[in-house]
Amino acid sequence: MEVKRVKIEEINEVMNAINDAKSFLKPQSQQWQQGYPNEETMEKDIRNHNLFGVYLNNELTCVAAL
């Protein structure tokens, strides 16, 4: 496992993780169901060096804005 900053080239993988999380949360909560976070938010976090990813076998598995 490795934790490192996400690169802008990984935005599609980031959004896949975000959309998976939205789907998981939907039956339990309204969290993340009104359009946040979105691709614009994630790109801003990446450009500001605030978005980190957890990588397993070099595959992005989850993200966190810190």
KETOR-233675 format. One record per residue: residue in three letters; x, y, z of N, C-alpha, C, O, CB in turn. Coordinates in steps of 0.1 Angstrom, whole numbers, plus 5000, padded with zeros to 4 digits. Glycine has a CB too. Layout:
N
ALAXYZXYZXYZXYZXYZ/...
This chain:
66
MET500949885000500050005000500950125000501950135007499050005012/GLU500550224992501250354992500250464992499250464985502150354979/VAL500650574999499750694999500650804993501750834997499350735014/LYS500050874983500750974976499851074969498651044968501750924965/ARG500351194966499451284959498951234946499751164938500251424957/VAL497751264942497151224930497551324919497751444921495551224931/LYS497751274907498151354895496951384887495951304887499251284887/ILE496951494880495851544872495451434862494351424858496151674865/GLU496451364857496251264847495351144852494851064844497551204842/GLU495151144865494351034871492951074874492251004882495050984884/ILE492451184869491151234872490051134869489051124877490851364864/ASN490151054859489150954856489050854867487950814871489450884842/GLU490250804872490250714883489650774895488950704903491650654885/VAL490050894898489450964909487950974909487250944919490051114910/MET487451004897485951014896485350884897484150874902485551084883/ASN485950774892485450644894485350614909484250554914486350534887/ALA486350644917486250624931485150704938484450654947487650654938/ILE485050834934484050924940482650864936481750864945484251064934/ASN482450824924481150774920480750644927479650624930481050764905/ASP481750564929481550434936481050474951480150414956482750354937/ALA481750574957481350614970479950674971479250644980482450714976/LYS479650754961478250804960477250694959476250704966478150904948/SER477450594951476550484950476450414963475350374967476950394939/PHE477550384970477550314982476750394993475950335001478950294987/LEU476850524993476250605003474750625001473950645010476950745004/LYS474350624988472950664985471850594993470950664997472750634970/PRO471850464995470850395003470850435017469850415025470850255001/GLN471950485022472150515037472050655041471750685052473450455041/SER472350745031472550885035472350975022472350935011473950905041/GLN472051105025472051205014473451265012473551345003471051315018/GLN474451225019475751275017476251245003476051134998476751215027/TRP476751354997477351344983476251314972476651274962478451234983/GLN475051344975473951314965473551434958472651424949472851254972/GLN474051554961473651674954474651734945474751854944473151784964/GLY475551654940476551704930477951724936478851764928476051824924/TYR478051714949479351734955479851604961479051534967479351854966/PRO481051574959482051644951481951604936481251504933483451594956/ASN482451694928482351674914483751684908484751704915481451784907/GLU483851674895485151674888485851804890487151804892484951644873/GLU485151914889485752044891486452054905487552104907484752154890/THR485752004915486252004929487551924930488451964936485151954939/MET487451804924488651714925489851764917490951754922488251574919/GLU489551834906490651894898491352004907492552024907490151944885/LYS490452084913491052194922491852134933492952184936489852274927/ASP491352034939492151964950493451914945494551924952491351854957/ILE493451854933494751804927495651914925496851914928494451724914/ARG495152024918496052134915496552204927497652264927495252234906/ASN495852204938496252264951497152164959497552194970495052314959/HIS497352044954498151944960497551894973498251864983499551994963/ASN496251894974495451854985494851714984494351664994494351954988/LEU494951654972494251524971495251414971496251414963493451524957/PHE495051324980495951204981495151084978493951074980496551204996/GLY495950984973495350854969496050744976497150754980495450834954/VAL495250634979495750514984495950424972494950394965494850454995/TYR497050364970497350284959497750144964498550124972498550334950/LEU497050044958497349904960497849844947497149844937496149824966/ASN499049794947499649734934499549844923499249804912498849604930/ASN499849964926499950074917498550114912498450194902500850044906/GLU497450064918496150104914495450194924495450164936495249974911/LEU494950304920494250394929492950334934492150294926493850534921/THR492950324947491750254953490850344961489650314963492250144962/CYS491350454966490550554973491350684973492550694971490150504987/VAL490550794976491150934977490651004989489650974995490751014964/ALA491551094993491151185005491751325003492951334999491651125018/ALA490951425005491451565005491951595019491151595028490351655000/LEU493151645019493751675032494251825032494751875041494851585036/
